[in-house]
Amino acid sequence: MLFIFSLLLSCTLGWFIVGLAWKTPISGPLVVLNASLAVAVGCGIASIVFFLSSIFFGPTLFPDILIETALVIIVGWRWWRQRAGRQHQNHQRPPAASPGWVRSPYVLATLGVGLVIGLLTLFIIARDQADGGWDAWAFWNTHARFLLRGGDDWRDVFTLTNYFHPDYPWLVPSLVARGWMVANSETAFVPIVISLLFTLTTCLLLGSALTLLHSPLQGGVAVALLLGNITFVINGAGQVSDIPVSLYLLSVFVVWYLAEHAMLKQLPALGLIGFLLACTAWAKNEGLAIFMIGFIVFGGALWRRNKTFPWKLIATLGIGAAPVFLTVLIFKFSLAPAGDLLVGQSESSVSKLLNFSRYGDIARLYAIGLINFGRGIGAILLIYGLLIGSGRNKWRYVTIPLLIIILIQLMYLGVYLLTPFNVVWHISTSLGRLLLHTWPSLVFAVLLVLNIPTRLTHGNDITGLSRK
């Protein structure tokens, strides 16, 4: 129970922080959306506070709980004052989801069965793999055990061989170690709950965002496309850090579009985007590149919209990212050894760049992995999109997320090109997880611009995209 209480404390802090960004009172469909973003923000803060307190004070709970409680009180007081002020103003509330959102019972039954099967599969895998998948056992939970058992010598984890990847960021290990310390037991319940929390939050965020920004049908289809993806389900129950990367990247795009529709205040929204983007770097090494790509693309988008360089807006983006990014820098430069991808580089890297047959091999293996991803779930999204259709000018609306997704995948292809490992082995063991990083965001972007299937739904298309 104490572990659950500690999670609620972190999520409450996240609720207050995200709540400060809204222009309207949080009610109706905004509750689930705000709660989902609150989990992402709250878990990110809990992880960096516990990790930094472990560095400066040793692995103990008192500084961590004290800091989080103080933040909850301070931010909560600010949120309460803002909420009280809004009650005296006349705001237009967001449209509530229509009770009869699907006319066809066949569509509703199909979605319902798909969601139930996906959830059951998720929980069954989580039950049968109580210690998580291989990566959880070898890396993430092993790192957490060093922090829990090591006392003042917990930093010895960074002297381990690269087999245990001590260079991997600590978002998940910090949360797991903190949970074990609160529970006073190294129980499998803690990493299972944290893993399922990230997984289900990703589903709720995607579904609620599309329900609000497009239609309830698209929200239901989006969740079905997540839970119908076996790669997402297996990793979601596997206690790994790839699902948190997916959640944080999706959160960035959701906050961006909420701000685009003037539902969020611009500066708080940019601060949230910076924080959430930096959390990808605190979750996995790949997140460092995601952070840089996202920061450059969002910065460029802000510059393009202003006649002069938007120093204030980009500074706000950086201020939001600063707490997490500084934690990553402390970790990388004072604790973590160099990663195996860097250590394994040599003069042969130049020959790899000039080996054009290698490009063809990587492209072929990537294409095969893309087709087989989630057992063909991408084909289902493609067929659905072709059947529903979209207007010719709508895709410009999702240029930013699509550009970031493409650049991320190109970066991954670059890693495969220079990898010191056997390229066939490297791609076969990692591509599914790397595609998973951008899958929820891709589903969000694609479904956001598709037409509303008017024969099936009474949806609320507040974007107006379906009418263009």
N, C-alpha and C positions, 0 to 999 in steps of 0.2 A: 504493500500500500504506500509506503514512503517513496518508493521509486515512481509510482504513478503520480503521487503528489508533486514530486520534483519535476516531472514532465509537464504537469499542469501549470506549475509556476513559470516554467520557461515559455509555454504557449500563451499564458496570460500576458507576459511581457510582450510577446509578439503581437497579440491582439491589440494591446494599447498602442504600440508603435505604428502598426498598419492602420489602425483606426484614426490616428491623427491625420492621415493623408486624405481621407474621404471628404468630399464636399457636402455630402448628404448624410443624414443619419443612417446607421447600419441597421437595416431591417429587410424582411422578405428574402429575396434571392441573394442579397449581399452578405447574409450571415455566413453561409457555407463558404463563399468566396473569401471573406475576410478571415474565417477560421483556417482555411487552407494556407493562405499566405502567412498567417500567424504561426503555424507550425514550422514553416520554412524559416522564417525570421527568428523565432524563439529557439529552435534547435541550433541554428548557426551561432547565436549569441551564447547559448549554454556551452557549446563546444569550445569556443575561443576563450571564454571566461575561465572554464575549468582548466584548459591547457595552460594558459598564462599563469593562473594561480599556482599550478603544479610546478612551473618553472621557478617562480619567485618565492613561493612559500612551501613547496613540497606537495606531494599528492595528499591533500587533506580537503575535507568538505567545507570547513568553516569559512574561509575567504570566499569561496565560490557561492555558497548560499547567501552570505552576507551581501555580496555585491549584487546578486540577482534580486534579492529582496528589496534592496535600496532602489534599484532601477525600476522595479515594479511599482513601488510607492511613488517615486518621482514622476515617472511617465504616466502612471495611472491617474495621479492627481491632475496632470496637464490634460489628459484625455477627458476626465470628468468635467473639468471646467469648459472644455470645448463642447462637450455634449450638452451641458446645461445651457450654453449660449445658443446652440442650434434649436433647442426646444422652443425658443421665442421667435424663431424665423420660420417662414413658410417655404419649405423646400418641396420640389417635385420629386416624389418617390419613384424609384425604378419600377418598371412594369413587372408585375408578378407573373410567374409561369401559369399559363392557362390550364385549368384542371383537365379539360378535354383536349390535351395536346396532340393526341393521335386519333384519327378517325378510324383507321384500319386496325382491328384487333389482332390481325396477323402480324403487323409490324411490331406492335407492343409485345405480343407473345414471343416473337423472335428475339427482340432485344432483351426481354426479361430472362428468357432461358439462357441466352449467351452470357449475361451478367452473372447469373447464379452459378453457371458452370465455371466461369472464370474465377469467381470468389472461392468456390469450393476447392478448385485446383490449387489456388494460392494457399489456402489454409492447410490443405492436406500435405503439400510439399513442405510448408513451414513446420508442421508437426513431425513429419518423417525425417526431416533434416534439422534436428534441434540445434546442432552445432554449426549449421549453415553449410554453404558449399565449400569447395576447396580453398578459394581465395579468402573466405572468412576465417577458416580454420588456420591457414598458413600465415596470413598477413594481418587482417583487421583485428580479429579477436586476440591474436597472439600479442600484438602491440598493446592492446588494452590490458592484457594480463600483466605485462611488464609494469605498466603504470599502477596497477592495483597491488601487485605483490612486491614490487621492487623497493618500495620505501624511498630512501634518499638515493638509492642506486638505480632508480628506474631508467635513467638515461643510458644504461648499458645496452638497451634495445638498439641504440644507434651504432653499436659496434658489431652487430650481427652481420653475417654475410649477406650478399645481395639476394641470396635465395629467399630470405624473409622480407626483402624490400623495405628496409628501414627508412628509405627515402620517401615512402608514400605519405601523403598528408594525413592529418589526424582528426578530421571532422567526426568520422564514425567511431574510431577507437576512443576518443575523448568522451563521447556520449556513452559508450558502453562501459568504460571504466568508471565514469561518474555514477551510472546506474547501479553497477555492482557495489560501489562504495556506499551508496544510499541504502541499498537493499541488505548490505552487510552479508552478501552471499554471492558467489560466482555462479549464479543460476542462469540456465539457458533462456529463461523467461525474458531477461533484459534485452539481449540482442535480437530475439525474435520480435518483441514488441516494437523496438526501434526500427527494425527492418520493415515490418508491416505498416508502421506509422508513415514512413516515407512513401511506401508503395500506394497505400490507400489515399494519402493526401494528394499524390500526383493525379490519381483518378478523379478525386473530388474537385480539385482545382481545374482540371481540364473540362470536366462536365459542367461545373457551375459557371465557368467563364464563357463557354460557348452558349450555354442557356441564356445568359444575360446579354451577350454581345450579338447573338444570332437567333437561335431558337432552341426550345427544349429538345426537339428531335435531334438536332446536331449534337447537343450535349450528350444525349443517350448513345448515339452512334460513336462518338469519340471515346466514351468509357468502354464501350464494347470492343473498339479497336485496340484499346490497351489490354484489357483482360483477355481478349481473344488472341493476343500475341504471346505465345508460349515462352519466348525469350524474356519478355517483360515479367511474366509470372514466375519463372524459375529464378531469375535474378532478384525479383522482388521478395521472394522467400529465402533467398540465399545469403542474406546479411552482408551484402557487398556495398561498395560505395558508388556503383554506377547509377543506381536509382536516385540517390540524392543529387547527382550531377544532372540527371534528367529533370528532376523537380525544380532545381534552382534555375536552369535555363528556361524552362517553361514559365516559371514565375516572372522572370525578366520580361518576357514578351507580353504576358497578361497585364502586368503593371503598366507597360508602355501603352497598350491599347486602351486601358482604362483611363490613362491620362489623356490620350488622343481624343477620347469622347467626353473630356472635361468632367469625368466622375471623380478623378483624383486631382489634388493640387499639384501644380507642375514641379515645384522645387522638392517637396517631400517625396513625390513619385520618383524623381531622378535620384534622390538619395537612396531610396529603396532599391532602384535598379542597380546602382553601384554596389550596394551591400550584397544583393543576391548574386550578382555577376561574380563578385570576389569569392563568394562561398563555393563556386564551382572549383576555384583554385585550391580551396581548403579541403575539398572532398577528394580530388584525384590530381595526379600530375598533369593529365591532359587538360585540366581546368585552367592551368596557367595560360595555355594558348587560347582557350575559350575566352578567358577574361580579356586578354589583349585584343583579340579579334572583335569582341563585343564592344569594348571601350572605344576602339577606333571607329567602328561602324556607327555607333550611337553618337559619338562626338562629331563625326562627319555629317550625320543627318541633322544634328542641331545647328551646325555651322551653315549648312545649305539653306536652312530656313531663316537665317538672320543675315542682315546686310553687313553686320560687323561680327568679328569673332565673339562667340557667346561665352566669355570668360566665366560669368557667374553660373551659367547652367552646367558647363563642363566641370567647374570647381565643385559644384554640388554633387555631381556624379562621382568625382574623386573623393570627396569627404565621406560619402556613403560607403565607398569601397575601402577607405583607409584602415579602419580597425581590423578588418579581416586580412587585407593585403599585407599590412605590417606584421601580423601574426605569421603569415606565410613566409615573409622575408626572415623573420627571427628563426623560424623553424629551419628554413633552407640553408641559411648562412651560419648559424651557430650550433645546430644540432645534427641535421641530416647529412649523411654522406652523399656523394654523387650517385646518381641512378645508373643502372646497368646500361641503359641506352647511351649515356654519355661516356661511361668508362669504356664501353666496347667500341667506340669510334676510333678509327685509325686512318692511315693514308689511303686505305682501300675505299674510303668513302667517296673519293673523287672518281675512282674507277666505277663505282656503282652508279654515279650520276651520268657517266658516259656510256654505261652499258644499256643500250636502247632495248635490247631483248628483255631486260628486267622490267622495263615499263610495261611491255605487253603482258608479261606473266602476272604482274601485280594487277593490271586492269582486268585480266581474265578472272583471277581469283576473287577480286573485289566484286565483279559482276555476278559471279556464282554465289558469293556470300550474300549479296543484296537480294537476289532472287529467292534464296532459301531462308532469308531472315524471317523469324517468327513463323516458319513453315508457310511462306507465301502470303503473309498478311499485307504486304505492300501491294500485291495484285488486287486484293479486296478493296483497298483504299482507292486504287486507280479505277477499278470498275465502277465503284460507287460514284466517284467524281465524274466519270464519263456519262453515267446514267442521269445524274442530277444536273450537271452542267453549270456553267457560270458565265457571266457577262464578259465581253472582250476586254474591258478596261479594269476589271476588278483586281487582277493580279498585281497591279501597281500598288494596291493597298497593303500587300504583304511582302513588299520588296525587302524590307529590313530583315525580318526573320528568315526568309528564304536565302538572302545573301549570306547571313551569318551561318546558317546551316550548311550551305555549300562550301564556304570557306573552312569551316570546321572539318568537314569530310575531306577536303583537299589537303588540309594539314595532316590528317591521319594517313592519307596516301603518301605524303612526304616522309612520314615516320617509317612507313613500310619500305620506302625506297632506300633509306639509309640504315635500316635496322642491322645490328651486328649479328642477329640470329638468322636461322634458316627462315626465309621469307614465307614458305608454305606453312611451316609450323606456326610462325608468328601470326599470320592472317587467320589461320583456322582456329586458333585458340583465343583470339581477341576481337575479331571483326564484329561478331554479334553484339558484344557489349558496347563497342564504339558506336555502332549504328543505333543502339538503344539510347545513347546520350541525346540524340536529336529526334528520336521517334515521336515522343509526345508533342514536341514543338512543331514538327512537321504536320502532324494530325491537326493541331490547332490552326496552323496557318492555312492549310488546304480547306478544312471545313468552314473556316471563317468566311471564305469568299464564294463558296458554293451557293447555288440558289436554294431557296426554301422549297421543298417538295409540297406544293400547296394542296395536292390531293390527299396528303397524309397528315398535315399538321395545321394547327392554328397558331404557329409560333410567333414570338415577339421579336421581330427583326429591327432592333433599335438602331442598327448601323445604317439601314436603308440600302444595304448592298444588294439585296435581292430584288430591289425595284429598279436597279440601274442596268 
